[in-house]
Amino acid sequence: MRGDADEVEAALREVPGVDTLSSTPVEGGIVRVVVSTRTPDLREALSRAVIEGGFGLLEVQARTLSLEDVFLQLTRSEEGS
């Protein structure tokens, strides 16, 4: 997305169904945002929030975590604790 990272994040947190969200400024005003949700598909609602917020939407991808992905995330977070 193109826009201020904090403003993009604030707009996307307002979308019902967003559980967690992280953003990383890349370069040239571009922000990479990762949204986690238990809602089946929020792409349309997220896209609408981005566009209505006046931000540039560059790409939207849906990714479903496998059981192995979830296990790796859980065990990595426990190692850091």
Sequence and secondary structure as in RCSB ss.txt:
>XXXX:A:sequence
MRGDADEVEAALREVPGVDTLSSTPVEGGIVRVVVSTRTPDLREALSRAVIEGGFGLLEVQARTLSLEDVFLQLT
RSEEGS
>XXXX:A:secstr
 BS HHHHHHHHHTSTTEEEEEEEE STTBEEEEEEESSS  HHHHHHHHHHTT B          HHHHHHHHH
HHHHH 
